[in-house]
């Protein structure tokens, strides 16, 4: 790795840590921008996908820069008392929606991910979401009236991601639509305190899928796609069950469950579509899967089974 890439990698790693550990909203914003600026050159580092990566990174840069401007505006209005609290809170949450890709600011995610390779996609859909989620939790702790609104938009985002994924024929664009759905579930988890459990499991599942894609193991990719769906044998079921259990045990109306559950059901259609595609292509090709990959798949599957049996 070159010294320049090492510098950008350190900025990308330190940015979320600064945002999470800071007690000042300005320092939190600086950490978020540090992570953003460190990720841009790394997204462009893949020479094999350079022509599409340039277009995707420019789109991502424009959206994130606009979100950063709204975030600074909302922070100034909120902490200097220049407007009513609901206006500044709304601007802050809207800017975080833009950075996370939550409805109604979800339109950029599939088009950006369609031009990225596997590791830049993991950076974009995984690590880059840590600072906005941390700031979103901080806003929710000080603005209880935002809980119901976030539940509604999280449910709509889960449904919008599922509907968007049904129309995708590109595997990379489908992963972007899947990220919209999972981010909606993460917003619901942010209200009930299970966000980091869900998001950690999503990052592990998505990282395993990206590893299989780099290895070009179509059989493992097909099972990795099922792992993202949240079916009971797989790891993501633990995250969805933890959020559902929190909603059931709270005093929140069951109507808030309709949209995320409907989105999870609709998303199974495109998960199964791509599962069949990769699975059938693995059967028709030469089987060269290594034993270690099978062991990781077994561990990946049994984690959800053990959770069902023990909890």
C-alpha positions as CSV (number, residue, x, y, z in Angstrom):
1,X,0.0,0.0,0.0
2,X,1.3,3.4,-0.9
3,X,1.9,6.1,1.7
4,X,-1.0,8.2,0.3
5,X,-3.5,5.4,0.6
6,X,-2.2,4.6,4.1
7,X,-2.9,8.3,5.1
8,X,-6.4,8.2,3.7
9,X,-7.0,4.8,5.4
10,X,-6.0,6.3,8.7
11,X,-8.3,9.2,8.2
12,X,-11.2,6.9,7.3
13,X,-10.6,4.8,10.5
14,X,-10.1,7.8,12.8
15,X,-13.1,9.8,11.5
16,X,-15.8,7.6,13.1
17,X,-13.8,7.2,16.3
18,X,-13.6,11.0,16.6
19,X,-17.3,11.3,15.9
20,X,-18.3,8.7,18.5
21,X,-16.0,9.9,21.2
22,X,-16.5,13.7,20.9
23,X,-18.7,15.7,23.3
24,X,-18.9,18.7,21.0
25,X,-21.2,18.6,17.9
26,X,-18.6,20.6,15.8
27,X,-15.9,17.9,16.5
28,X,-18.5,15.3,15.7
29,X,-19.1,17.0,12.4
30,X,-15.3,17.2,11.8
31,X,-14.9,13.5,12.4
32,X,-17.7,12.7,10.0
33,X,-16.1,14.9,7.3
34,X,-12.7,13.3,8.0
35,X,-14.1,9.9,7.4
36,X,-15.8,11.1,4.2
37,X,-12.7,12.7,2.8
38,X,-10.6,9.7,3.6
39,X,-13.0,7.4,1.8
40,X,-13.1,9.3,-1.5
41,X,-9.6,8.4,-2.7
42,X,-10.0,4.8,-1.5
43,X,-13.2,4.5,-3.6
44,X,-11.2,5.6,-6.6
45,X,-8.3,3.2,-6.0
46,X,-9.7,0.3,-8.0
47,X,-8.2,0.6,-11.4
48,X,-10.3,-2.3,-12.9
49,X,-13.5,-0.4,-12.3
50,X,-12.2,3.1,-12.9
51,X,-14.6,4.3,-15.6
52,X,-17.7,3.5,-13.6
53,X,-16.1,4.4,-10.2
54,X,-15.4,8.0,-11.3
55,X,-19.0,8.6,-12.0
56,X,-20.2,6.9,-8.8
57,X,-17.7,8.7,-6.6
58,X,-18.7,12.1,-8.1
59,X,-22.4,11.4,-7.4
60,X,-21.5,10.3,-3.9
61,X,-19.3,13.4,-3.3
62,X,-22.1,15.7,-4.4
63,X,-24.7,14.1,-2.2
64,X,-22.5,13.9,0.9
65,X,-21.3,17.5,0.4
66,X,-24.9,18.7,0.3
67,X,-25.7,16.6,3.4
68,X,-22.7,18.1,5.2
69,X,-24.0,21.6,4.4
70,X,-27.4,20.8,5.8
71,X,-25.8,19.2,8.8
72,X,-23.8,22.4,9.6
73,X,-26.9,24.6,9.0
74,X,-29.0,22.5,11.4
75,X,-26.3,22.4,14.0
76,X,-25.9,26.2,13.9
77,X,-29.7,26.7,14.2
78,X,-30.1,24.2,17.0
79,X,-27.1,25.0,19.3
80,X,-27.3,28.8,18.8
81,X,-31.0,29.0,19.3
82,X,-31.7,30.8,16.0
83,X,-35.0,29.0,15.3
84,X,-37.5,26.7,17.0
85,X,-36.3,23.3,18.0
86,X,-38.4,21.3,15.6
87,X,-37.0,23.2,12.6
88,X,-33.4,22.6,13.5
89,X,-34.1,19.0,14.5
90,X,-35.8,18.4,11.1
91,X,-32.8,19.8,9.2
92,X,-30.4,17.7,11.2
93,X,-32.3,14.5,10.7
94,X,-32.8,15.3,7.0
95,X,-29.1,15.8,6.5
96,X,-28.4,12.4,8.2
97,X,-31.1,10.8,6.0
98,X,-29.2,12.1,3.0
99,X,-25.9,10.7,4.3
100,X,-27.4,7.3,5.2
101,X,-29.6,6.9,2.2
102,X,-32.9,6.8,4.1
103,X,-36.3,7.6,2.5
104,X,-36.9,10.2,1.0
105,X,-33.1,10.7,0.4
106,X,-32.5,7.2,-0.8
107,X,-32.4,7.8,-4.6
108,X,-28.6,8.0,-4.9
109,X,-27.7,4.6,-3.3
110,X,-28.4,2.1,-6.2
111,X,-26.9,4.3,-8.9
112,X,-23.7,4.9,-6.8
113,X,-23.2,1.2,-5.8
114,X,-23.8,0.1,-9.4
115,X,-20.4,1.5,-10.3
116,X,-18.3,0.4,-7.4
117,X,-16.2,-2.8,-6.9
118,X,-16.6,-5.0,-3.8
119,X,-14.3,-3.5,-1.2
120,X,-15.2,0.2,-2.0
121,X,-18.9,-0.9,-1.8
122,X,-18.2,-2.4,1.7
123,X,-16.6,0.9,2.7
124,X,-19.6,2.9,1.4
125,X,-22.4,0.8,2.8
126,X,-20.7,-0.3,6.0
127,X,-18.1,1.8,7.7
128,X,-19.2,5.1,6.4
129,X,-22.6,4.8,8.1
130,X,-21.2,4.7,11.6
131,X,-20.8,8.4,12.3
132,X,-24.2,9.4,10.9
133,X,-25.9,6.7,13.0
134,X,-24.0,7.8,16.1
135,X,-25.1,11.4,15.6
136,X,-28.7,10.3,14.9
137,X,-28.8,8.5,18.3
138,X,-27.5,11.6,20.0
139,X,-30.4,13.7,18.4
140,X,-33.0,11.1,19.4
141,X,-31.8,11.2,23.0
142,X,-32.6,15.0,23.1
143,X,-35.7,15.0,20.9
144,X,-38.3,12.5,22.0
145,X,-40.8,13.8,19.6
146,X,-38.6,12.5,16.7
147,X,-39.1,8.9,17.7
148,X,-42.4,8.3,16.0
149,X,-41.3,10.2,12.9
150,X,-38.1,8.1,12.7
151,X,-40.2,4.9,13.1
152,X,-42.4,6.0,10.2
153,X,-39.5,7.0,7.9
154,X,-37.6,3.8,8.8
155,X,-40.5,1.7,7.9
156,X,-41.1,3.6,4.6
157,X,-37.3,3.2,3.8
158,X,-37.5,-0.6,4.4
159,X,-40.5,-0.7,2.0
160,X,-38.9,1.7,-0.6
161,X,-35.6,-0.4,-0.6
162,X,-37.6,-3.6,-1.3
163,X,-39.6,-2.0,-4.1
164,X,-36.4,-0.5,-5.6
165,X,-34.7,-3.9,-5.4
166,X,-37.5,-5.6,-7.3
167,X,-36.7,-3.5,-10.3
168,X,-33.0,-4.1,-10.3
169,X,-31.2,-6.5,-12.8
170,X,-27.7,-5.5,-11.6
171,X,-26.3,-7.3,-8.6
172,X,-24.4,-4.3,-7.4
173,X,-27.5,-2.1,-7.6
174,X,-29.5,-4.8,-5.8
175,X,-27.0,-4.6,-2.9
176,X,-27.6,-0.8,-2.8
177,X,-31.4,-1.4,-2.6
178,X,-30.8,-4.0,0.1
179,X,-28.7,-1.4,2.0
180,X,-31.7,1.0,1.9
181,X,-33.9,-1.7,3.5
182,X,-31.4,-2.5,6.2
183,X,-30.8,1.2,6.9
184,X,-34.5,1.6,7.5
185,X,-34.4,-1.3,10.0
186,X,-31.4,0.4,11.6
187,X,-33.4,3.6,12.1
188,X,-36.1,1.6,13.9
189,X,-33.3,0.0,16.0
190,X,-32.0,3.5,16.8
191,X,-35.3,4.3,18.5
192,X,-35.3,1.2,20.7
193,X,-31.5,0.9,21.4
194,X,-30.7,-2.1,19.2
195,X,-29.0,-0.3,16.4
196,X,-25.5,-1.4,17.0
197,X,-26.4,-5.0,17.4
198,X,-28.2,-4.9,14.1
199,X,-25.6,-2.8,12.3
200,X,-22.7,-5.0,13.5
201,X,-24.4,-8.1,12.2
202,X,-25.2,-6.4,8.9
203,X,-21.5,-5.4,8.5
204,X,-20.4,-9.0,9.3
205,X,-22.9,-10.5,6.9
206,X,-22.1,-8.0,4.1
207,X,-18.4,-8.3,4.7
208,X,-18.6,-12.1,4.3
209,X,-20.6,-11.7,1.1
210,X,-18.0,-9.2,-0.3
211,X,-15.2,-11.7,0.6
212,X,-17.0,-14.4,-1.4
213,X,-17.5,-12.0,-4.3
214,X,-13.7,-11.3,-4.3
215,X,-13.0,-15.0,-4.4
216,X,-15.5,-15.5,-7.3
217,X,-17.2,-18.4,-5.5
218,X,-20.7,-18.3,-6.9
219,X,-22.0,-21.0,-4.5
220,X,-20.8,-19.1,-1.5
221,X,-22.1,-15.8,-3.0
222,X,-25.6,-17.4,-3.3
223,X,-25.7,-18.3,0.4
224,X,-24.2,-14.9,1.3
225,X,-27.2,-13.3,-0.4
226,X,-29.5,-15.5,1.6
227,X,-27.6,-14.4,4.7
228,X,-28.5,-10.8,4.0
229,X,-32.2,-11.6,3.7
230,X,-32.6,-12.3,7.5
231,X,-34.0,-15.9,7.1
232,X,-33.9,-17.8,10.4
233,X,-30.8,-20.0,9.8
234,X,-28.6,-17.0,9.1
235,X,-27.0,-14.3,11.1
236,X,-29.2,-11.3,10.1
237,X,-32.2,-13.1,11.7
238,X,-30.6,-12.3,15.1
239,X,-30.6,-8.5,14.3
240,X,-34.2,-8.4,13.0
241,X,-35.5,-10.5,15.8
242,X,-33.8,-8.2,18.4
243,X,-35.6,-5.2,16.9
244,X,-38.9,-7.0,16.6
245,X,-38.6,-8.2,20.2
246,X,-38.0,-4.6,21.4
247,X,-41.0,-3.3,19.5
248,X,-43.2,-6.1,20.9
249,X,-42.1,-5.5,24.5
250,X,-42.6,-1.7,24.2
251,X,-45.7,0.4,24.3
252,X,-45.4,1.3,20.6
253,X,-48.4,0.5,18.4
254,X,-48.1,-2.6,16.3
255,X,-49.0,-0.5,13.3
256,X,-45.3,0.5,13.1
257,X,-44.5,-3.2,12.3
258,X,-46.5,-3.3,9.1
259,X,-44.1,-1.4,6.8
260,X,-40.8,-3.0,7.9
261,X,-42.3,-6.6,7.8
262,X,-43.8,-5.9,4.4
263,X,-40.5,-4.6,3.2
264,X,-38.7,-7.7,4.5
265,X,-41.2,-9.9,2.7
266,X,-40.9,-8.1,-0.6
267,X,-37.2,-8.1,-0.4
268,X,-37.2,-11.9,-0.3
269,X,-38.3,-11.9,-3.9
270,X,-35.1,-10.2,-5.3
271,X,-32.9,-12.0,-2.7
272,X,-34.2,-15.4,-4.0
273,X,-33.9,-14.2,-7.6
274,X,-30.2,-13.5,-7.3
275,X,-29.7,-16.6,-5.1
276,X,-31.1,-18.8,-7.9
277,X,-28.9,-17.0,-10.5
278,X,-25.6,-17.5,-8.6
279,X,-26.6,-21.0,-7.4
280,X,-27.4,-22.3,-10.9
281,X,-24.2,-20.7,-12.3
282,X,-22.2,-22.4,-9.6
283,X,-23.7,-25.8,-10.6
284,X,-22.9,-25.3,-14.3
285,X,-19.3,-24.2,-13.6
286,X,-16.4,-26.2,-12.1
287,X,-16.6,-26.6,-8.3
288,X,-13.3,-25.4,-6.8
289,X,-14.5,-24.2,-3.4
290,X,-12.0,-24.6,-0.6
291,X,-12.7,-26.4,2.6
292,X,-12.1,-23.3,4.7
293,X,-14.9,-21.5,2.8
294,X,-17.3,-24.3,3.7
295,X,-16.3,-24.0,7.4
296,X,-17.0,-20.3,7.3
297,X,-20.4,-20.9,5.7
298,X,-21.3,-23.5,8.4
299,X,-20.3,-21.1,11.2
300,X,-22.2,-18.3,9.4
301,X,-25.3,-20.4,9.3
302,X,-25.2,-22.0,12.7
303,X,-24.8,-18.7,14.5
304,X,-28.5,-18.0,13.9
305,X,-29.5,-21.5,14.8
306,X,-27.7,-21.4,18.1
307,X,-29.4,-18.1,18.9
308,X,-32.8,-19.6,18.3
309,X,-32.0,-22.6,20.5
310,X,-30.4,-20.7,23.4
311,X,-32.6,-17.5,23.4
